[in-house]
Amino acid sequence: MENETQKVVIIDDEPTTLLLLESAVESLAKVITVSQSVQAFECVKLHCPDLVVLDISMPEMSGFEVCKQIKACPDTASIPVIFVTSHSDIENERIALSLGAIDFISKPVDMNLCRMRVSNHLTIQSQKSMLSTINTELEAEKKHLAITLRSIADGVISINAAGDVTFINPVAQRLTGYSEKEAIGKPIDAVMNLRDASSNESLLNPALYALEILRPVAMSYNATLVSRQNKIFRVEDSASPIIDDEGRLLGAVMVFQDVSEAVEMAVKMTHVTNHDQLTGLPNRVLLHDRIVQAVSRCFTSKQSIALLLIDIDNFKYLNDSLGHQIGDFVISNIAKRLNKVVGQGGTLARVGGDEFACLLSDVGSGFSADSIAMACLQAGREPIEINGKPHRLSLSIGISLYPQDAVNAEEMMRHADSAMYRSKSLGKDTFSFFSKDLQHAMHHRVEMEIKLRHAIENNALAVFLQPKYDFDNKKVQGAESLVRMYDESGEVIGPDEFIPLAEETGLIHQLGNQVLQKSCEFVASCNEHGQPFKIAVNVAAKQLANPGFAKEVEQIIKKAGIDASSIELEVTESALMHDFEQTRDILIELTSLGVTIALDDFGTGYSSLSYLRQFPLNVLKIDRSFVIDMDTEQQAHDIVTAIVHLALSLELKIVAEGIETQSHFNGLKALGCHLGQGYFMCRPMPMNDFFTKFIDDIDVA
């Protein structure tokens, strides 16, 4: 491949010699011939050949003069020159060598000898070129490496086998406080003052340890570097021995970085991860960790620990009505009060929106759970001034003890939660200890939730119907859907056992949709038998709180293929007042479908006459609690009378529920009620039985 890249310029005024030389060299390189010596230098300068073959004796300009021109020019000075001469005297050789000649070719020219001499010098030139390229690349690599080491963001220090510094980059100079001139040759321990961040004890330098064990090592955890100016940096990284290809230990290199900011950030993040942002108290994660630690210590100390779960009563109402900013203010205020009560004797944590937890790790040694609970209740009763007005709050507290009623941290939290809800059910502003009966109730609740989910998922909810009778003709004019469940033995489970659970778990939406769907399907069956029928379906407050509820009702009715006027939705007073504007919009949307709206349990809730005019109501239902007592208590009778007169004045249809005697029936009929339902006429029954019995109207005996 050399003849493709290398060039030879041959200069001779004799055509025969020139042709002979060209023939000898052309197989080795590209040949450029020059016959006039005065043009020789320009040709050499133009082509920059790898070799010049130059005749000494030429008429216009001697070979010596051409050689001087070549060597005098910086661009061509390094080009080797071989002289062709018929002279063999020492003087000519001396002159030629003094001008920079590297070899001679004698005339007459020996072709083989000429080719060998040219070939050797071309090879030398090729090797020189390769060597030059390699040296250039090595120099560039060396510079790049030096720039990299000086530019790298980490500190880099290398040492020899004796442990003395041989290299230190600018970052390492900044961190150690030593300049390159000061550090080179010093023991690395003198340059790097490494200490333990906790104990401040000196640490073995990883580079020295790497020399000792002949493998890479990591820097000690929690290491600090004390600079020459006594600045302290948290540092970490590693060191490795430097071993050449023959296995000789040359030294070690250490790479380290300043992680002070990262450590500081980690400390902050740990605090954020384990503490509540609003109150600064430990959060649920940190509380759980401390409970686990306290439980572990109990194995040896034999002490009891207590967990108090503290909930602010009616906080959601306050937060929704006054705004989240006021809610946060209340949370912060209560947190400060509780923290003052708990003090250093326990851990107070915020574990939810309006929930706190207090861990007492040494119950019986200086304080008891009930005394702390009583103090917390008292602290919660103190009025909080909001917008210049005092607001009184209360707390509900549940207490779980270890090892008395729990075996681990998770169970303590669950039991304290159950006890707290017991306090809520007892009227709030009190505390309750977890007990065996509470545990039984909790297990029963879990079992009931499983049954409820299973019934919903398998479309196994049962819908019973209780007929509504017309007071005038004593005929069935519709019915109310009442949801039931069956247990494993086929016994009916009443709604009181699972409806509150459905509302609490959010299953009420699926439950309500399933009851409505079954009710619509029943109406469709009646229509197929030529018996138009109207069914009232109860709607929970959480269903009305769903902005898409009206759309769901519309889809269910359309799927059943019935007229919307066949469906009546019963809502309670409390459901209406949950979100006045949204509820009114949803009811208007429902009535536009053709559904009628009944107000259930009237008189037991807000009983505000103003909202009756604001909602699109069609029916008013008198609560059974008034009907049952109307024969024996004048006040109950007067209330029923007032409700009937109010409904009639508002042109609402009146339905009385809870009719259990002939006297109830007669009295309500006399007052002008339109429809009634109750055990006196008929108990609720399964849909199939109802269909069989009431497909034709039946008179009441």
QUIPE-V114633 format. One record per residue. N is the residue number from 1. PSI is psi in whole degrees, -180 to 180 (NA if undefined). OMEGA is omega in whole degrees, -180 to 180 (NA if undefined). NEAR is the number of other ideal C-beta (glycine too) atoms within 8 Angstrom. Layout:
n->{N;N}
psi->{PSI;PSI}
omega->{OMEGA;OMEGA}
near->{NEAR;NEAR}
This chain:
n->{1;2;3;4;5;6;7;8;9;10;11;12;13;14;15;16;17;18;19;20;21;22;23;24;25;26;27;28;29;30;31;32;33;34;35;36;37;38;39;40;41;42;43;44;45;46;47;48;49;50;51;52;53;54;55;56;57;58;59;60;61;62;63;64;65;66;67;68;69;70;71;72;73;74;75;76;77;78;79;80;81;82;83;84;85;86;87;88;89;90;91;92;93;94;95;96;97;98;99;100;101;102;103;104;105;106;107;108;109;110;111;112;113;114;115;116;117;118;119;120;121;122;123;124;125;126;127;128;129;130;131;132;133;134;135;136;137;138;139;140;141;142;143;144;145;146;147;148;149;150;151;152;153;154;155;156;157;158;159;160;161;162;163;164;165;166;167;168;169;170;171;172;173;174;175;176;177;178;179;180;181;182;183;184;185;186;187;188;189;190;191;192;193;194;195;196;197;198;199;200;201;202;203;204;205;206;207;208;209;210;211;212;213;214;215;216;217;218;219;220;221;222;223;224;225;226;227;228;229;230;231;232;233;234;235;236;237;238;239;240;241;242;243;244;245;246;247;248;249;250;251;252;253;254;255;256;257;258;259;260;261;262;263;264;265;266;267;268;269;270;271;272;273;274;275;276;277;278;279;280;281;282;283;284;285;286;287;288;289;290;291;292;293;294;295;296;297;298;299;300;301;302;303;304;305;306;307;308;309;310;311;312;313;314;315;316;317;318;319;320;321;322;323;324;325;326;327;328;329;330;331;332;333;334;335;336;337;338;339;340;341;342;343;344;345;346;347;348;349;350;351;352;353;354;355;356;357;358;359;360;361;362;363;364;365;366;367;368;369;370;371;372;373;374;375;376;377;378;379;380;381;382;383;384;385;386;387;388;389;390;391;392;393;394;395;396;397;398;399;400;401;402;403;404;405;406;407;408;409;410;411;412;413;414;415;416;417;418;419;420;421;422;423;424;425;426;427;428;429;430;431;432;433;434;435;436;437;438;439;440;441;442;443;444;445;446;447;448;449;450;451;452;453;454;455;456;457;458;459;460;461;462;463;464;465;466;467;468;469;470;471;472;473;474;475;476;477;478;479;480;481;482;483;484;485;486;487;488;489;490;491;492;493;494;495;496;497;498;499;500;501;502;503;504;505;506;507;508;509;510;511;512;513;514;515;516;517;518;519;520;521;522;523;524;525;526;527;528;529;530;531;532;533;534;535;536;537;538;539;540;541;542;543;544;545;546;547;548;549;550;551;552;553;554;555;556;557;558;559;560;561;562;563;564;565;566;567;568;569;570;571;572;573;574;575;576;577;578;579;580;581;582;583;584;585;586;587;588;589;590;591;592;593;594;595;596;597;598;599;600;601;602;603;604;605;606;607;608;609;610;611;612;613;614;615;616;617;618;619;620;621;622;623;624;625;626;627;628;629;630;631;632;633;634;635;636;637;638;639;640;641;642;643;644;645;646;647;648;649;650;651;652;653;654;655;656;657;658;659;660;661;662;663;664;665;666;667;668;669;670;671;672;673;674;675;676;677;678;679;680;681;682;683;684;685;686;687;688;689;690;691;692;693;694;695;696;697;698;699;700;701}
psi->{-9;-41;-12;-24;-27;150;145;130;124;125;116;140;-8;116;-37;-48;-40;-43;-39;-46;-40;-41;-37;-31;-23;-23;-12;-30;172;131;132;124;145;125;-16;121;-28;-19;-3;-49;-43;-36;-44;-43;-35;-44;-18;65;169;-18;143;126;117;126;140;-49;103;144;-45;-45;127;161;-34;-42;-38;-40;-41;-42;-44;-46;-21;-20;126;-33;-23;-4;-31;-3;125;146;130;124;140;121;150;-6;143;18;155;-33;-45;-39;-40;-44;-44;-45;-36;-26;-5;11;150;-13;172;144;122;147;145;147;128;114;-47;-43;-41;-45;-40;-44;-46;-43;-44;-44;-31;-39;-44;-42;-40;-43;-39;-41;-44;-43;-40;-42;-44;-44;-39;-44;-41;-41;-41;-41;-39;-43;-42;-42;-43;-43;-41;-48;-32;-21;-18;144;-17;158;136;126;130;150;161;-177;-19;-7;11;147;130;-18;143;124;171;-38;-44;-35;-42;-42;-36;-24;5;135;169;-43;-38;-32;-38;128;-14;150;143;-31;-29;-28;-39;109;91;133;158;132;-28;-49;-15;15;151;145;147;132;131;-32;-40;-37;-37;-37;-36;-45;-4;40;161;144;155;153;149;140;146;32;144;149;120;116;172;-27;15;22;143;129;137;124;156;155;-142;171;151;145;151;114;129;-179;-23;2;9;137;116;-22;-149;157;140;130;125;163;155;115;22;-47;-39;-42;-43;-42;-40;-40;-44;-43;-37;-41;-44;-41;-31;3;151;133;-38;-47;-18;2;159;146;-171;-36;-50;-38;-45;-42;-42;-33;-44;-44;-42;-41;-41;-41;-27;-24;-33;-36;-21;19;162;154;152;145;121;123;121;124;138;122;138;27;-37;-41;-44;-43;-42;-36;-36;-14;157;-28;-44;-39;-44;-38;-42;-45;-47;-41;-46;-38;-44;-41;-47;-38;-36;-38;-47;-41;-145;-5;-10;-176;120;130;154;120;0;-173;-57;27;137;160;141;121;121;111;-7;58;131;-12;70;-27;160;163;-40;-35;-39;-41;-44;-40;-37;-42;-43;-40;-36;-23;-18;132;145;127;120;120;38;0;138;134;130;131;172;167;151;131;135;140;131;142;143;133;10;-44;11;153;-11;179;-43;-41;-35;-44;-44;-44;-40;-37;-43;-42;-35;-41;-29;-42;-39;-44;-22;2;4;180;42;176;153;142;147;142;174;-41;-32;-37;-41;-43;-37;-44;-40;-39;-43;-44;-40;-38;-40;-44;-42;-46;-42;-43;-42;-46;-31;14;40;9;138;138;117;153;133;121;151;130;144;126;-25;-51;1;29;155;124;15;-170;164;132;131;123;142;163;158;140;-174;-29;2;2;146;134;122;158;-26;-24;-24;-18;-48;-37;-39;-40;-40;-37;-8;1;-8;-30;-48;-41;-49;-42;-38;-40;-44;-41;-46;-37;-43;-38;-35;-44;-41;-39;-41;-42;-38;-27;15;22;90;140;149;134;136;132;131;142;127;158;-38;-28;-41;-23;-10;116;-24;12;-45;-39;-39;-43;-45;-43;-40;-44;-45;-40;-37;-18;35;169;137;-25;-12;-8;133;130;125;123;151;164;-42;-34;-37;-35;1;-50;93;-53;-48;-42;-43;-42;-41;-42;-38;-40;-38;-45;-30;-22;-23;-3;142;152;128;139;112;153;38;138;-11;-9;-125;-32;42;123;-26;-37;-20;-32;-19;-23;148;73;147;-30;143;123;131;126;143;-26;-30;-39;-43;-38;2;-23;-23;-21;123;-37;-43;-41;-42;-38;-44;-42;-44;-40;-43;-46;-40;-46;-41;-39;-28;4;42;144;142;129;124;133;160;24;118;-10;163;-33;-42;-47;-47;-43;-44;-37;-40;-33;-18;16;147;-52;155;156;150;173;-25;-40;-50;136;160;145;158;154;-43;-44;-41;-42;-43;-41;-38;24;-25;146;140;135;147;131;NA}
omega->{-175;-176;176;-174;-176;-179;178;174;180;-177;180;-177;-180;-177;-178;179;-179;180;180;179;-179;179;-179;-170;-168;178;-177;-175;174;-173;172;-177;178;-178;180;-174;-178;179;-172;-175;-179;178;179;-178;-179;-173;-178;-176;177;-177;176;174;-166;177;-179;-172;176;-170;-173;-179;-176;178;179;-178;177;180;179;179;-179;-176;-178;-178;-179;-176;-175;-172;-175;-178;-180;-178;173;180;173;-175;173;179;178;-179;-175;-176;179;178;180;-179;-179;-180;-180;179;177;179;-179;-178;-179;171;-175;172;-6;-172;172;-173;-177;-179;179;-179;-179;-179;180;-179;-180;-178;175;177;178;-180;179;180;177;179;179;180;179;179;180;180;178;180;179;179;178;179;179;179;180;179;179;179;-180;-179;-180;-178;-175;-177;179;173;180;176;174;-180;174;-177;179;179;179;-177;177;178;176;-177;-175;180;178;176;-180;-176;-179;-177;180;174;179;-179;-179;-173;-175;178;179;174;-176;178;179;-179;-179;178;-178;-179;176;-176;-178;-174;-177;177;-180;180;175;180;-179;180;178;179;177;175;-175;-174;175;173;-180;178;177;177;180;177;177;-178;174;176;178;-175;178;180;178;170;-175;178;170;-175;175;171;-168;177;-180;176;176;-176;-178;-175;179;179;180;178;-178;-178;180;176;-178;177;-178;-178;178;-180;-178;-179;180;179;179;179;179;178;179;-179;177;178;180;-179;-173;-178;177;-175;-176;-173;-176;180;172;178;-176;-179;-179;178;180;179;-179;176;179;179;-179;178;180;180;-178;180;-178;-176;-178;176;175;172;-178;175;178;174;-170;-179;178;-178;175;-178;-178;179;-180;-178;-179;-176;-176;178;-176;179;176;178;178;179;179;179;-179;-179;179;179;179;180;-179;180;178;179;-176;178;-178;-175;-178;178;175;-179;171;-172;179;-178;179;-179;175;175;179;178;176;-169;-175;-178;180;179;175;178;-180;-177;-177;179;176;179;180;179;178;178;-180;179;-180;-178;-178;-177;175;-179;180;-178;176;-179;179;176;180;179;174;-179;170;-173;172;-174;174;-177;172;8;-174;-175;179;-178;179;-176;-178;-179;176;180;-179;-178;177;179;178;179;179;178;173;178;177;-177;179;177;177;-180;179;175;-180;173;174;-178;-179;180;177;177;178;179;180;178;179;180;179;180;-179;179;178;179;-179;179;-179;-179;-180;-178;-177;179;-173;175;178;177;174;179;173;-175;173;-176;173;-177;-177;-177;177;179;180;-178;-179;-179;175;177;179;-175;177;171;175;175;-175;-178;179;178;-179;175;-177;-177;-179;-178;-174;179;177;178;178;179;-178;-176;-178;180;-177;180;179;180;-179;179;-179;178;179;-180;-180;179;179;179;177;178;179;178;178;180;180;180;176;-179;176;-174;180;-179;175;-178;180;178;180;-179;-178;176;179;179;179;-178;-178;-174;-178;179;179;179;-180;-178;-179;-180;180;-180;180;178;-179;176;-178;-180;177;-176;175;180;-179;179;-180;179;-178;178;180;-173;-177;175;-168;-174;-178;-179;179;180;-179;180;177;179;179;-180;178;175;-176;178;174;-176;178;176;-174;174;-178;179;-179;-177;-176;179;178;-177;-175;-176;178;-180;-174;-177;180;-177;178;-173;175;180;179;-176;-177;-179;177;-177;-177;-174;-172;178;-174;-179;-178;-179;178;179;-179;179;179;179;-180;-180;180;180;179;-178;179;180;179;179;177;174;-175;175;177;179;179;179;-175;-178;175;-179;176;-177;-178;-178;-180;177;-179;-180;178;177;-178;-177;178;178;179;-177;-180;180;-176;174;174;-179;178;-177;-177;179;-179;-178;-179;-174;-170;176;171;179;-179;177;174;-178;NA}
near->{4;10;10;6;5;15;12;17;16;13;15;15;10;7;6;6;12;13;8;10;15;11;8;11;15;9;5;12;14;8;11;11;10;12;7;8;15;6;8;15;11;7;12;14;10;6;9;9;12;12;17;13;14;14;13;13;8;13;4;7;8;9;15;10;9;15;15;9;10;14;11;6;10;4;6;12;10;4;12;11;14;16;14;16;15;6;7;7;6;5;6;11;10;8;9;14;8;6;11;9;11;7;8;10;14;10;8;4;12;7;9;6;8;13;12;8;11;16;9;8;13;15;9;9;12;11;8;8;9;8;8;8;8;8;8;8;8;8;8;8;8;8;8;8;8;8;8;8;10;8;5;9;4;9;15;14;18;12;16;8;7;5;11;10;14;8;9;14;12;6;11;12;13;8;13;16;9;11;6;8;5;7;14;10;5;11;8;15;9;5;12;10;9;14;12;11;8;5;4;6;6;6;9;8;12;13;14;13;11;16;13;6;6;8;7;8;11;8;13;10;5;7;14;12;15;9;12;6;5;6;7;8;10;13;15;10;10;11;14;10;11;10;8;7;3;4;5;6;9;8;12;13;12;18;10;14;10;9;9;8;7;8;9;8;8;8;8;8;8;8;8;8;7;10;11;10;5;9;8;6;12;12;12;9;8;11;14;10;9;12;14;10;8;12;12;7;10;13;5;5;7;4;11;10;15;13;16;17;17;14;13;14;11;9;13;7;7;13;14;6;6;8;7;6;6;12;13;9;9;16;14;10;9;14;14;8;11;15;10;8;10;12;7;2;8;10;10;12;15;14;10;6;6;10;11;14;16;15;15;14;11;10;13;6;6;4;8;7;12;9;8;16;12;9;9;17;14;8;12;14;9;7;6;10;7;11;4;4;6;7;10;7;14;12;14;14;17;18;17;17;15;15;7;6;9;12;5;8;9;6;10;14;14;9;16;16;10;14;19;15;9;11;14;10;6;8;5;11;10;10;15;13;10;15;8;5;6;13;12;8;9;11;8;8;9;8;8;12;10;8;12;15;9;9;10;13;6;6;6;9;13;10;14;13;15;12;12;14;13;11;11;5;4;8;9;11;8;12;14;13;15;11;12;12;13;9;8;3;4;5;6;7;11;6;8;6;8;12;12;7;13;12;11;6;8;7;11;12;10;8;14;13;10;11;14;13;11;12;13;16;9;14;15;11;9;12;12;6;7;4;8;6;11;12;16;13;14;12;11;12;10;10;11;14;9;9;5;6;11;10;7;10;14;10;8;12;13;7;8;11;5;11;5;10;8;12;17;14;14;13;12;11;12;9;12;14;10;9;6;9;6;9;15;11;8;12;12;9;9;12;12;6;11;7;13;10;15;15;15;10;9;13;10;8;10;8;8;6;7;6;11;11;7;7;12;8;11;10;13;15;14;17;13;9;8;13;16;10;9;12;8;5;7;5;6;12;11;8;10;15;9;8;14;13;8;11;11;10;6;10;4;10;9;16;15;16;12;11;15;8;8;6;7;17;14;8;11;15;11;6;9;8;13;8;14;15;14;13;7;9;11;8;5;7;10;9;10;6;8;13;11;7;8;11;8;5;6;8;6;7;2}
